[in-house]
Amino acid sequence: MIRKPTPLTRRRFLAGSAGLAAASLLPSAAFAQKKGGKLNIYSFDTYVGDNTIDDFTAATGITVRYDTYANNEELFAKLKTRNPGYDIIVPSDYMIQKMIAAKKLLPIDKSKISNLANIDPSFLDPKYDPGSKFSIPYMWGTVGLGYRMPAIKGTPDSWSYIFGPEADALKGSIVVLDDQRAMIGAALKYLGFSLNSTNPAEIAQARDLFIRAKKNIKSFSPDSGQDVLLAGDANMVVEWNGDIVQVMKQDQNLSYSLPKEGGMRWTDCLCIPTGAPNPDNALAWINFVNGPKVNAGIANTIRYATPNLAARKLINPDDLKNPAIYPSEAALAKCESLIDLGSKVTKLYDDAWTKIRSA
């Protein structure tokens, strides 16, 4: 069975899709595919171009099944006990580190990926996967502020619009992500700390700052802030940059800003999970989507930044100039990627988030 993503957003789960719900309830035996003609992908929603899957099948004869997950934690939970039959997954940086430690990823045979030469070398030796042994970078971006320009004086260039005095003028029209690492990380950056802080006192300061800021926050959004902003039900949201860029096309009064204190920079990668039934087909997919024309087609559709230098020559020029998609080097220098902090520190974040949400 072929399942393609529908045109929504990168990180939103199709909770209302009966078809997807049915697919998620299929027994593991349903994934038992014979090698040679199948590829089972488990990824974020709408993370390929309109014709990527059909073009891959036409080029290789391999039939694709595409299922989606809401976030990295859901992905890990699905594969924690055993792989139910997926060949390609698309985890984010910090989750890759965690999955490597848990032995949930297979080493990638780079000799079978000729298009690896197209990728910016600076993406190929990350801290979360030294030497890119288990992951190939796919897309990257930031988390920042989406806003309605007529309601804001000037450009909101600081996390102060969420946690500081500027937020007072936006009381009741601020929506933030329901994502503890992204949001506690934003509070930590506003305070001048690392968003990967392991210091209990710093995490506690971020928690208390957040609790004080809740008086101005309308709601916590499971990645639907862009829709709330587009509908006019909020004037300021914290969201993934590409989701805001997509709705900016529909309403010219909307914009995106990366706070001057810096924020979260994420990289999503293509990986082959342990137990993949069709690893050679997975390598074929990785190579295919890194072809310049194919990769550019994906990036031009989903409007996230690509690490593929050859593809950038074919990217929409307006997108290349758009700092909401490709921030300046100076802005990126202040950003950080999430890293897995281990169970002891993670519990500090879990406890802080519980107190923030219940305050």
Residue frames as qw, qx, qy, qz and C-alpha x, y, z in Angstrom:
[[0.000, 0.889, 0.459, 0.000, 0.00, 0.00, 0.00],
 [0.400, 0.310, -0.012, 0.863, 1.31, 3.45, -0.90],
 [0.259, -0.845, -0.430, 0.186, 0.69, 6.21, 1.57],
 [0.410, 0.420, 0.023, 0.809, 1.69, 9.76, 0.73],
 [0.189, -0.386, -0.445, 0.786, 1.70, 12.80, 3.00],
 [0.142, 0.810, 0.526, 0.216, -1.02, 15.38, 2.60],
 [0.344, 0.503, -0.039, 0.792, -0.27, 19.10, 2.28],
 [0.476, -0.848, -0.232, -0.029, -0.21, 20.32, 5.87],
 [0.048, -0.904, 0.390, -0.168, 2.91, 21.11, 7.90],
 [0.449, 0.473, -0.738, 0.172, 6.18, 19.44, 8.74],
 [0.123, 0.172, -0.839, 0.501, 5.56, 18.56, 12.35],
 [0.570, -0.060, 0.266, -0.775, 1.79, 18.28, 12.67],
 [0.162, 0.022, 0.987, -0.002, 0.26, 14.85, 13.18],
 [0.410, -0.133, -0.484, -0.762, -2.89, 14.08, 11.20],
 [0.207, 0.016, 0.817, -0.537, -4.97, 13.21, 14.25],
 [0.594, 0.348, 0.294, -0.663, -8.16, 13.54, 12.27],
 [0.467, 0.412, -0.629, -0.465, -7.13, 11.28, 9.43],
 [0.894, -0.099, 0.285, -0.331, -9.04, 8.03, 9.56],
 [0.860, 0.437, -0.258, 0.051, -6.76, 6.49, 6.98],
 [0.277, 0.597, -0.611, 0.440, -3.62, 7.26, 8.94],
 [0.562, -0.397, 0.507, -0.519, -5.20, 6.12, 12.16],
 [0.970, 0.099, 0.069, -0.210, -6.03, 2.82, 10.52],
 [0.689, 0.538, -0.429, 0.230, -2.48, 2.46, 9.24],
 [0.040, -0.591, 0.621, -0.513, -1.06, 3.03, 12.70],
 [0.730, -0.238, 0.443, -0.463, -3.23, 0.24, 14.06],
 [0.842, 0.328, -0.392, -0.171, -2.07, -2.38, 11.58],
 [0.878, -0.426, 0.195, 0.099, -0.34, -5.35, 13.21],
 [0.256, -0.699, 0.554, 0.373, 3.41, -5.66, 12.85],
 [0.625, 0.097, 0.732, 0.251, 2.95, -8.55, 10.43],
 [0.478, 0.817, 0.316, -0.066, 1.48, -6.09, 7.94],
 [0.040, 0.909, -0.350, -0.222, 4.93, -4.55, 7.61],
 [0.678, -0.256, 0.641, 0.251, 6.59, -7.85, 6.70],
 [0.568, 0.745, -0.125, -0.326, 7.72, -6.90, 3.20],
 [0.907, 0.105, 0.225, 0.339, 9.80, -9.00, 0.87],
 [0.335, -0.603, 0.282, 0.667, 13.15, -7.47, -0.01],
 [0.423, 0.110, 0.632, 0.640, 13.61, -5.91, -3.41],
 [0.062, 0.497, 0.548, 0.670, 10.54, -3.88, -4.19],
 [0.369, -0.815, -0.432, -0.113, 9.36, -2.07, -1.06],
 [0.326, 0.236, -0.350, 0.846, 10.39, 0.91, 1.02],
 [0.406, -0.740, -0.536, -0.018, 8.68, 1.82, 4.29],
 [0.256, 0.392, -0.195, 0.862, 9.27, 5.42, 5.40],
 [0.417, -0.726, -0.512, 0.189, 8.41, 6.83, 8.83],
 [0.373, 0.196, 0.010, 0.907, 8.79, 10.61, 8.83],
 [0.093, 0.420, 0.329, -0.841, 7.37, 13.99, 9.70],
 [0.463, 0.669, 0.565, -0.140, 4.27, 15.04, 7.83],
 [0.470, 0.873, 0.123, 0.041, 4.62, 16.64, 4.37],
 [0.429, -0.731, 0.400, 0.347, 8.37, 16.28, 4.28],
 [0.507, 0.026, 0.659, 0.554, 8.75, 15.49, 0.58],
 [0.173, 0.236, -0.296, -0.909, 7.81, 17.24, -2.64],
 [0.709, 0.244, 0.152, -0.644, 4.52, 16.71, -4.44],
 [0.858, 0.390, -0.253, -0.221, 6.03, 14.20, -6.88],
 [0.083, -0.655, 0.744, -0.107, 9.04, 12.86, -4.94],
 [0.629, -0.110, 0.742, -0.204, 7.55, 9.45, -4.15],
 [0.796, 0.523, 0.249, -0.179, 6.09, 8.88, -7.61],
 [0.418, 0.808, -0.413, -0.040, 9.35, 9.94, -9.26],
 [0.281, -0.522, 0.796, -0.121, 11.35, 7.59, -7.01],
 [0.745, 0.132, 0.626, -0.188, 9.07, 4.67, -7.88],
 [0.700, 0.700, 0.013, -0.145, 9.29, 5.49, -11.58],
 [0.229, 0.795, -0.561, 0.027, 13.09, 5.62, -11.39],
 [0.119, -0.437, 0.866, -0.214, 13.63, 2.50, -9.26],
 [0.605, -0.127, -0.705, -0.347, 10.50, 0.36, -9.41],
 [0.264, -0.105, -0.785, 0.551, 10.40, 0.48, -5.60],
 [0.348, -0.667, -0.498, -0.432, 6.96, 0.95, -4.05],
 [0.159, 0.246, -0.474, 0.830, 6.85, 3.38, -1.12],
 [0.441, -0.691, -0.569, -0.060, 4.73, 3.40, 2.00],
 [0.189, 0.390, -0.253, 0.865, 4.89, 6.73, 3.90],
 [0.502, -0.673, -0.541, 0.035, 3.67, 6.92, 7.51],
 [0.113, 0.676, -0.170, 0.708, 4.01, 9.95, 9.80],
 [0.548, -0.436, -0.568, 0.433, 4.75, 10.73, 13.43],
 [0.137, -0.954, -0.242, -0.115, 4.14, 13.86, 15.48],
 [0.137, -0.904, 0.384, -0.132, 7.53, 14.30, 17.12],
 [0.377, 0.517, -0.755, 0.143, 10.86, 12.63, 17.87],
 [0.359, -0.252, 0.751, -0.494, 9.59, 11.13, 21.09],
 [0.839, 0.224, 0.223, -0.443, 6.79, 9.34, 19.26],
 [0.673, 0.549, -0.488, -0.083, 9.34, 8.02, 16.76],
 [0.096, 0.461, -0.820, 0.326, 11.58, 6.67, 19.52],
 [0.597, -0.081, 0.589, -0.538, 8.67, 5.08, 21.36],
 [0.851, 0.361, -0.072, -0.375, 7.62, 3.30, 18.15],
 [0.712, 0.482, -0.502, 0.099, 11.08, 1.79, 17.67],
 [0.308, -0.666, 0.564, -0.379, 12.11, 1.38, 21.31],
 [0.810, -0.170, 0.529, -0.187, 11.16, -2.27, 21.62],
 [0.564, 0.010, 0.694, 0.448, 11.66, -3.33, 18.00],
 [0.160, 0.312, -0.375, -0.858, 11.38, -1.99, 14.49],
 [0.643, 0.337, 0.578, -0.373, 7.92, -2.87, 13.10],
 [0.696, 0.376, 0.538, 0.291, 9.25, -2.75, 9.56],
 [0.208, 0.963, 0.015, -0.171, 10.50, 0.74, 8.68],
 [0.817, 0.237, 0.116, 0.513, 13.47, 1.31, 6.36],
 [0.293, 0.410, -0.034, 0.863, 13.86, 5.09, 6.53],
 [0.329, -0.791, -0.458, 0.236, 13.27, 7.40, 9.49],
 [0.305, 0.654, 0.021, 0.692, 13.93, 11.15, 9.80],
 [0.560, -0.669, -0.370, 0.319, 14.94, 11.95, 13.39],
 [0.055, 0.961, -0.111, 0.249, 16.32, 15.28, 14.60],
 [0.350, 0.641, -0.563, 0.387, 19.84, 15.85, 15.85],
 [0.324, -0.466, 0.638, -0.520, 19.44, 15.16, 19.58],
 [0.895, -0.001, 0.252, -0.368, 17.27, 12.09, 18.93],
 [0.779, 0.483, -0.396, 0.055, 19.91, 10.67, 16.59],
 [0.084, 0.557, -0.690, 0.453, 22.39, 10.84, 19.47],
 [0.626, -0.220, 0.529, -0.529, 19.93, 9.00, 21.70],
 [0.931, 0.244, 0.025, -0.271, 19.15, 6.36, 19.08],
 [0.552, 0.564, -0.588, 0.176, 22.83, 5.70, 18.42],
 [0.176, -0.438, 0.725, -0.502, 23.37, 5.07, 22.13],
 [0.738, 0.002, 0.475, -0.479, 20.37, 2.73, 22.16],
 [0.250, -0.182, 0.875, 0.372, 21.71, 0.87, 19.08],
 [0.517, 0.558, 0.558, -0.333, 18.59, 1.71, 17.08],
 [0.454, 0.806, -0.164, -0.341, 20.38, 2.86, 13.92],
 [0.906, 0.130, 0.257, 0.309, 22.37, 1.00, 11.27],
 [0.314, -0.523, 0.347, 0.712, 25.67, 2.36, 9.92],
 [0.595, 0.732, 0.129, -0.306, 25.21, 3.91, 6.47],
 [0.727, 0.017, 0.458, 0.512, 27.21, 2.53, 3.55],
 [0.105, 0.808, -0.031, -0.579, 28.31, 5.81, 2.00],
 [0.236, -0.255, 0.737, 0.580, 29.89, 4.05, -0.97],
 [0.186, 0.448, 0.837, 0.254, 26.32, 3.57, -2.26],
 [0.046, 0.888, 0.376, -0.261, 25.40, 7.26, -1.96],
 [0.562, 0.261, 0.238, 0.748, 27.09, 9.05, -4.85],
 [0.016, -0.795, -0.261, -0.548, 25.04, 12.19, -4.21],
 [0.623, -0.649, -0.238, 0.366, 26.66, 12.57, -0.80],
 [0.519, 0.026, 0.128, 0.845, 29.16, 14.79, -2.62],
 [0.001, -0.656, -0.373, -0.657, 26.38, 17.39, -3.02],
 [0.523, -0.775, -0.356, 0.008, 26.06, 18.03, 0.72],
 [0.005, -0.875, 0.292, -0.387, 27.79, 20.90, 2.49],
 [0.650, 0.154, -0.652, 0.359, 30.77, 19.28, 4.31],
 [0.090, -0.353, 0.476, -0.801, 30.05, 21.39, 7.40],
 [0.759, -0.201, 0.065, -0.615, 26.96, 19.22, 7.97],
 [0.869, 0.169, -0.453, -0.104, 28.81, 15.91, 7.71],
 [0.548, 0.091, -0.669, 0.494, 30.65, 15.71, 11.03],
 [0.401, -0.669, -0.055, -0.624, 28.10, 16.82, 13.65],
 [0.150, -0.421, 0.718, -0.533, 28.53, 16.41, 17.39],
 [0.770, -0.057, 0.348, -0.532, 25.45, 14.22, 17.56],
 [0.950, 0.199, 0.240, 0.030, 26.93, 11.76, 15.02],
 [0.217, -0.736, 0.495, 0.407, 30.69, 12.18, 14.54],
 [0.175, -0.254, 0.821, 0.480, 31.66, 11.34, 10.99],
 [0.656, 0.222, -0.085, -0.717, 27.98, 11.01, 10.00],
 [0.025, -0.193, 0.979, 0.066, 28.23, 7.26, 10.46],
 [0.142, 0.362, 0.904, -0.178, 24.51, 6.79, 11.08],
 [0.224, 0.787, 0.449, -0.359, 22.83, 9.83, 9.53],
 [0.374, 0.246, 0.402, 0.798, 22.71, 11.94, 6.37],
 [0.063, 0.408, 0.292, -0.863, 21.50, 15.56, 6.81],
 [0.244, 0.534, 0.763, 0.270, 18.18, 16.27, 5.09],
 [0.002, -0.788, -0.251, -0.563, 16.77, 19.68, 6.08],
 [0.437, -0.232, -0.479, 0.725, 17.49, 22.26, 8.76],
 [0.103, -0.726, -0.299, -0.611, 15.96, 25.35, 10.32],
 [0.118, 0.171, -0.519, 0.829, 15.23, 27.29, 13.48],
 [0.261, -0.673, -0.691, 0.051, 12.56, 27.91, 16.10],
 [0.190, 0.017, -0.116, 0.975, 11.60, 31.55, 16.55],
 [0.196, 0.467, 0.475, -0.720, 8.79, 34.10, 16.56],
 [0.113, 0.427, 0.689, 0.575, 5.94, 34.18, 14.08],
 [0.031, -0.482, -0.425, 0.766, 3.96, 37.40, 14.31],
 [0.265, 0.772, 0.537, 0.211, 1.26, 39.60, 12.80],
 [0.444, 0.168, 0.000, 0.880, 3.01, 42.82, 11.74],
 [0.155, -0.645, -0.225, -0.713, 0.16, 45.33, 12.23],
 [0.685, -0.670, -0.254, -0.129, -0.12, 44.30, 15.89],
 [0.775, -0.352, -0.044, 0.524, 3.60, 44.72, 16.66],
 [0.076, 0.983, -0.131, -0.108, 5.60, 47.94, 16.80],
 [0.042, 0.732, -0.669, -0.123, 8.80, 47.31, 14.89],
 [0.732, 0.215, -0.639, -0.097, 10.40, 43.87, 14.56],
 [0.781, -0.554, 0.186, -0.221, 10.13, 41.53, 17.56],
 [0.603, 0.564, -0.538, 0.169, 13.79, 40.63, 17.76],
 [0.010, -0.406, 0.754, -0.515, 13.95, 39.22, 21.29],
 [0.419, -0.287, -0.861, 0.032, 12.53, 36.45, 23.47],
 [0.018, 0.134, 0.448, -0.884, 11.40, 39.38, 25.61],
 [0.487, -0.030, -0.296, -0.821, 8.21, 39.33, 23.51],
 [0.715, -0.222, -0.640, -0.171, 7.45, 36.03, 25.26],
 [0.686, -0.336, -0.518, 0.385, 9.20, 36.33, 28.62],
 [0.353, -0.106, -0.211, 0.905, 9.87, 40.04, 29.14],
 [0.121, 0.480, 0.344, -0.798, 8.09, 43.40, 29.34],
 [0.248, 0.197, -0.501, -0.805, 7.22, 43.49, 25.62],
 [0.183, -0.226, -0.944, -0.157, 4.89, 40.54, 26.22],
 [0.075, 0.410, 0.609, -0.675, 2.60, 42.64, 28.42],
 [0.338, 0.397, -0.135, -0.843, 1.25, 44.51, 25.39],
 [0.463, 0.150, -0.740, -0.464, 0.43, 41.14, 23.77],
 [0.299, -0.067, 0.815, -0.492, -1.39, 39.64, 26.73],
 [0.652, 0.316, 0.546, -0.420, -3.85, 36.99, 25.64],
 [0.716, 0.652, -0.069, -0.242, -2.57, 36.83, 22.06],
 [0.068, 0.638, -0.766, -0.041, 0.62, 34.78, 22.55],
 [0.980, 0.000, 0.041, -0.193, 0.72, 31.09, 21.64],
 [0.097, -0.684, 0.722, 0.044, 3.80, 28.99, 22.38],
 [0.624, 0.225, -0.726, -0.182, 4.92, 25.51, 21.37],
 [0.841, -0.412, 0.195, -0.290, 3.91, 22.62, 23.57],
 [0.851, 0.315, -0.309, 0.286, 7.52, 21.38, 23.46],
 [0.624, -0.763, -0.042, 0.161, 9.50, 21.41, 26.66],
 [0.696, -0.193, 0.195, 0.663, 13.04, 21.45, 25.26],
 [0.313, 0.538, 0.326, 0.711, 12.24, 24.13, 22.67],
 [0.238, -0.849, -0.229, -0.412, 10.40, 26.38, 25.13],
 [0.679, -0.689, 0.015, 0.253, 12.56, 25.92, 28.23],
 [0.685, 0.051, 0.227, 0.690, 15.48, 26.37, 25.85],
 [0.160, 0.723, 0.254, 0.623, 14.05, 29.71, 24.70],
 [0.477, -0.865, -0.087, -0.126, 13.74, 30.85, 28.31],
 [0.787, -0.382, 0.127, 0.468, 17.32, 29.76, 28.97],
 [0.531, 0.358, 0.245, 0.728, 18.57, 31.73, 25.95],
 [0.108, -0.862, -0.207, -0.450, 16.70, 34.84, 27.13],
 [0.636, -0.768, 0.044, 0.055, 18.47, 34.51, 30.49],
 [0.162, 0.837, -0.523, -0.014, 21.85, 34.22, 28.76],
 [0.599, -0.338, 0.724, -0.051, 22.29, 30.48, 29.37],
 [0.118, 0.206, -0.864, -0.445, 22.76, 27.56, 27.01],
 [0.755, -0.030, -0.107, -0.646, 19.57, 25.87, 25.84],
 [0.822, 0.052, -0.566, 0.034, 21.40, 22.62, 26.68],
 [0.174, -0.623, 0.513, -0.564, 22.05, 23.71, 30.26],
 [0.697, -0.155, -0.696, 0.075, 22.66, 20.94, 32.77],
 [0.134, 0.162, -0.518, 0.829, 22.76, 23.36, 35.70],
 [0.197, -0.548, -0.808, 0.090, 19.80, 22.78, 38.04],
 [0.112, -0.581, -0.295, 0.750, 19.84, 26.43, 39.19],
 [0.079, 0.233, -0.419, -0.874, 19.68, 27.72, 35.60],
 [0.211, -0.290, -0.852, -0.381, 16.86, 25.33, 34.69],
 [0.196, -0.597, -0.677, 0.384, 14.99, 26.49, 37.81],
 [0.030, -0.459, -0.009, 0.888, 15.45, 30.14, 36.79],
 [0.171, 0.012, -0.652, -0.738, 14.05, 29.38, 33.34],
 [0.227, -0.443, -0.867, -0.031, 11.12, 27.55, 34.95],
 [0.143, -0.611, -0.483, 0.611, 10.30, 30.47, 37.23],
 [0.034, 0.311, -0.277, -0.908, 10.63, 32.99, 34.38],
 [0.196, -0.168, -0.803, -0.537, 8.23, 30.92, 32.31],
 [0.203, -0.543, -0.786, 0.213, 5.70, 30.67, 35.14],
 [0.053, -0.560, -0.212, 0.800, 5.71, 34.46, 35.53],
 [0.093, 0.212, -0.504, -0.832, 5.24, 34.83, 31.76],
 [0.042, 0.317, 0.935, 0.151, 2.16, 32.61, 31.67],
 [0.143, 0.612, 0.471, -0.619, -0.11, 35.53, 32.53],
 [0.264, 0.591, -0.255, -0.719, 0.36, 36.75, 28.95],
 [0.032, 0.177, -0.907, -0.381, 0.22, 33.38, 27.19],
 [0.682, 0.056, -0.091, -0.724, -3.05, 32.35, 25.59],
 [0.969, -0.010, 0.140, -0.201, -2.25, 28.69, 24.98],
 [0.349, -0.469, 0.765, 0.271, 0.33, 26.00, 24.37],
 [0.737, 0.475, -0.122, -0.464, 0.10, 24.66, 20.83],
 [0.762, -0.134, 0.607, 0.184, 0.96, 21.16, 19.58],
 [0.304, -0.145, 0.591, 0.733, 2.45, 22.68, 16.41],
 [0.207, 0.677, 0.653, 0.270, -0.62, 24.56, 15.23],
 [0.214, -0.643, -0.159, 0.718, 0.56, 28.06, 16.11],
 [0.120, -0.101, 0.505, 0.849, 0.87, 28.95, 12.43],
 [0.108, -0.496, -0.769, -0.388, -2.82, 28.19, 11.92],
 [0.268, -0.742, -0.489, 0.372, -3.82, 30.26, 14.96],
 [0.230, -0.462, 0.145, 0.844, -1.70, 33.13, 13.64],
 [0.045, 0.124, 0.667, 0.733, -3.18, 32.86, 10.16],
 [0.184, -0.621, -0.744, -0.162, -6.72, 32.82, 11.56],
 [0.043, -0.623, 0.044, -0.780, -6.04, 36.04, 13.49],
 [0.739, -0.589, -0.291, -0.148, -6.51, 34.35, 16.88],
 [0.698, -0.531, 0.014, 0.481, -2.98, 35.25, 18.00],
 [0.275, 0.952, -0.131, -0.001, -0.50, 38.00, 17.22],
 [0.047, 0.704, -0.702, 0.098, 2.64, 36.23, 18.40],
 [0.986, -0.097, 0.022, -0.135, 3.56, 32.54, 18.25],
 [0.260, -0.606, 0.737, 0.152, 6.64, 30.43, 18.84],
 [0.901, 0.321, 0.213, -0.197, 6.96, 28.02, 15.92],
 [0.693, -0.067, 0.517, 0.499, 9.19, 26.15, 13.51],
 [0.009, -0.498, 0.238, 0.834, 10.37, 28.60, 10.86],
 [0.005, -0.026, -0.798, -0.603, 9.10, 26.69, 7.82],
 [0.008, -0.581, -0.810, 0.076, 5.57, 26.47, 9.19],
 [0.000, 0.754, 0.217, -0.620, 5.47, 30.25, 9.52],
 [0.058, -0.353, 0.537, 0.764, 7.03, 30.76, 6.08],
 [0.071, 0.299, 0.889, 0.340, 4.27, 28.64, 4.57],
 [0.002, 0.766, 0.619, -0.173, 1.46, 30.77, 6.06],
 [0.141, -0.590, 0.101, 0.789, 3.32, 33.97, 5.13],
 [0.101, 0.054, 0.719, 0.686, 2.47, 33.06, 1.54],
 [0.098, -0.591, -0.778, -0.191, -1.22, 33.24, 2.45],
 [0.221, -0.930, -0.291, 0.036, -1.14, 36.47, 4.47],
 [0.527, 0.543, -0.139, 0.639, 1.37, 39.24, 3.75],
 [0.328, -0.798, 0.153, -0.482, 0.82, 40.67, 7.24],
 [0.904, -0.415, 0.094, 0.036, 2.63, 37.69, 8.78],
 [0.405, 0.735, -0.504, 0.203, 6.36, 37.41, 9.33],
 [0.924, -0.268, -0.198, 0.190, 9.05, 35.47, 11.20],
 [0.054, 0.863, -0.394, 0.313, 11.94, 36.62, 13.38],
 [0.822, -0.056, -0.455, 0.337, 14.86, 34.80, 14.96],
 [0.431, -0.899, -0.076, 0.014, 15.48, 36.41, 18.38],
 [0.284, 0.826, -0.409, 0.263, 18.78, 38.23, 18.87],
 [0.544, -0.573, 0.573, -0.218, 19.61, 36.04, 21.88],
 [0.214, 0.290, -0.906, -0.223, 19.62, 33.05, 19.56],
 [0.803, -0.056, 0.189, -0.563, 17.38, 30.04, 19.57],
 [0.747, -0.099, 0.657, 0.020, 17.14, 26.41, 18.64],
 [0.416, 0.542, -0.553, -0.477, 18.74, 25.33, 15.37],
 [0.809, -0.035, 0.558, -0.181, 17.62, 21.88, 14.30],
 [0.282, 0.436, -0.726, -0.451, 18.82, 19.44, 11.68],
 [0.872, 0.070, 0.348, -0.337, 16.71, 16.51, 10.54],
 [0.005, 0.515, -0.804, -0.298, 18.50, 13.54, 9.02],
 [0.863, 0.160, -0.315, -0.362, 17.81, 10.43, 6.99],
 [0.261, -0.463, 0.819, -0.215, 18.61, 7.28, 8.95],
 [0.685, 0.032, -0.666, -0.293, 18.15, 3.53, 8.57],
 [0.626, -0.506, 0.363, -0.469, 16.73, 1.95, 11.73],
 [0.127, -0.301, 0.942, -0.074, 18.04, -1.30, 13.10],
 [0.443, 0.251, 0.837, -0.201, 15.99, -4.19, 11.72],
 [0.445, 0.543, -0.144, -0.697, 15.11, -2.42, 8.46],
 [0.811, 0.178, 0.556, -0.019, 13.84, -5.10, 6.05],
 [0.670, 0.641, 0.248, 0.279, 15.00, -3.23, 2.93],
 [0.427, -0.711, 0.099, 0.550, 18.28, -1.45, 3.74],
 [0.432, 0.018, 0.521, 0.736, 19.45, -1.35, 0.11],
 [0.080, 0.715, 0.558, 0.414, 16.22, 0.35, -0.91],
 [0.343, -0.875, -0.202, 0.275, 16.75, 2.79, 1.95],
 [0.466, -0.408, 0.317, 0.718, 20.17, 3.67, 0.53],
 [0.287, 0.386, 0.611, 0.629, 18.57, 4.15, -2.88],
 [0.117, -0.883, -0.444, -0.097, 16.09, 6.63, -1.33],
 [0.439, -0.745, 0.021, 0.501, 18.83, 8.55, 0.46],
 [0.427, -0.128, 0.478, 0.757, 20.79, 8.86, -2.77],
 [0.175, 0.590, 0.644, 0.455, 17.70, 9.80, -4.81],
 [0.167, -0.921, -0.353, 0.004, 16.51, 12.65, -2.58],
 [0.424, -0.695, 0.164, 0.557, 20.01, 14.10, -2.55],
 [0.497, 0.354, 0.481, 0.630, 20.07, 14.53, -6.32],
 [0.125, -0.130, -0.054, 0.982, 20.17, 18.29, -6.99],
 [0.318, -0.219, -0.447, -0.807, 16.90, 18.53, -8.94],
 [0.561, -0.441, -0.693, -0.105, 14.97, 16.26, -6.56],
 [0.441, -0.365, -0.490, 0.658, 16.31, 17.91, -3.43],
 [0.004, -0.031, 0.049, 0.998, 15.59, 21.39, -4.77],
 [0.414, -0.339, -0.582, -0.612, 12.05, 20.31, -5.64],
 [0.546, -0.478, -0.653, 0.216, 11.52, 19.15, -2.06],
 [0.331, -0.299, -0.288, 0.847, 12.98, 22.33, -0.54],
 [0.113, -0.098, -0.271, -0.951, 10.96, 24.57, -2.85],
 [0.493, -0.428, -0.639, -0.406, 7.81, 22.74, -1.76],
 [0.618, -0.557, -0.516, 0.204, 8.26, 22.48, 2.01],
 [0.081, 0.865, -0.062, 0.491, 10.31, 25.72, 2.29],
 [0.713, -0.662, 0.152, 0.173, 12.91, 24.56, 4.75],
 [0.103, 0.829, -0.523, -0.167, 16.63, 25.10, 4.29],
 [0.986, 0.148, -0.053, 0.051, 18.60, 22.33, 2.59],
 [0.506, -0.679, 0.432, 0.310, 22.23, 21.41, 3.35],
 [0.758, 0.269, 0.490, 0.335, 22.56, 20.27, -0.28],
 [0.155, -0.600, 0.212, 0.756, 24.85, 22.78, -2.00],
 [0.137, 0.044, 0.750, 0.645, 24.15, 21.47, -5.50],
 [0.004, 0.644, 0.760, 0.088, 20.41, 21.78, -4.92],
 [0.136, -0.711, -0.261, 0.639, 20.72, 25.37, -3.72],
 [0.118, -0.203, 0.475, 0.848, 21.57, 26.43, -7.27],
 [0.173, -0.321, -0.760, -0.539, 18.00, 25.43, -8.15],
 [0.155, -0.535, -0.684, 0.472, 16.25, 26.88, -5.09],
 [0.074, 0.883, 0.400, 0.234, 13.75, 29.71, -5.49],
 [0.417, 0.375, -0.196, 0.804, 15.97, 32.86, -5.33],
 [0.364, -0.649, 0.001, -0.668, 13.49, 34.60, -3.02],
 [0.880, -0.445, -0.157, -0.047, 13.78, 31.73, -0.55],
 [0.768, 0.098, -0.215, 0.596, 17.58, 31.89, -0.60],
 [0.150, 0.456, -0.130, 0.867, 17.38, 35.60, 0.27],
 [0.581, -0.618, -0.227, -0.479, 14.75, 35.06, 2.96],
 [0.069, 0.466, -0.709, 0.524, 16.35, 35.21, 6.45],
 [0.751, -0.207, 0.305, -0.548, 13.37, 33.31, 7.83],
 [0.982, 0.172, -0.058, -0.056, 14.64, 30.30, 5.84],
 [0.789, 0.210, -0.189, 0.546, 18.37, 30.99, 5.57],
 [0.362, -0.920, -0.067, 0.132, 19.43, 33.16, 8.53],
 [0.298, 0.843, -0.399, 0.202, 22.68, 35.10, 8.46],
 [0.715, 0.136, -0.576, 0.373, 25.83, 33.47, 9.79],
 [0.011, 0.342, -0.461, 0.819, 25.85, 36.01, 12.64],
 [0.691, -0.264, 0.068, -0.670, 22.32, 35.00, 13.66],
 [0.922, -0.002, -0.375, -0.090, 23.11, 31.28, 13.43],
 [0.442, 0.367, -0.614, 0.542, 26.24, 31.74, 15.52],
 [0.296, -0.304, 0.473, -0.773, 23.99, 32.52, 18.49],
 [0.857, -0.078, -0.128, -0.492, 21.83, 29.43, 17.95],
 [0.233, -0.389, 0.880, -0.139, 22.37, 25.98, 19.37],
 [0.656, -0.005, -0.655, -0.376, 21.33, 22.47, 18.42],
 [0.769, -0.451, 0.220, -0.397, 19.71, 20.32, 21.06],
 [0.376, 0.349, -0.853, 0.095, 21.75, 17.45, 22.46],
 [0.779, -0.386, -0.471, -0.149, 20.58, 14.50, 24.50],
 [0.125, -0.709, 0.427, -0.547, 21.32, 15.41, 28.12],
 [0.298, 0.092, -0.908, 0.280, 20.91, 11.99, 29.71],
 [0.445, -0.528, -0.700, -0.182, 18.15, 10.70, 31.95],
 [0.412, -0.455, -0.477, 0.629, 19.18, 12.57, 35.12],
 [0.046, -0.227, 0.047, 0.972, 19.13, 16.03, 33.52],
 [0.248, -0.268, -0.664, -0.652, 16.12, 15.16, 31.37],
 [0.366, -0.557, -0.729, 0.154, 14.19, 14.57, 34.58],
 [0.191, -0.413, -0.229, 0.861, 15.01, 18.16, 35.63],
 [0.159, 0.041, -0.409, -0.898, 13.45, 19.40, 32.39],
 [0.349, -0.375, -0.811, -0.283, 10.47, 17.06, 32.80],
 [0.321, -0.545, -0.616, 0.469, 9.83, 18.32, 36.32],
 [0.073, -0.316, -0.010, 0.946, 10.24, 21.96, 35.28],
 [0.226, -0.110, -0.596, -0.762, 7.82, 21.52, 32.39],
 [0.344, -0.481, -0.806, -0.008, 5.24, 19.84, 34.62],
 [0.232, -0.548, -0.424, 0.683, 5.35, 22.82, 37.00],
 [0.022, 0.184, -0.273, -0.944, 5.14, 25.30, 34.12],
 [0.279, -0.231, -0.723, -0.588, 2.13, 23.62, 32.58],
 [0.404, -0.536, -0.737, 0.078, 0.30, 23.23, 35.89],
 [0.234, -0.221, -0.307, 0.896, 1.04, 26.73, 37.21]]
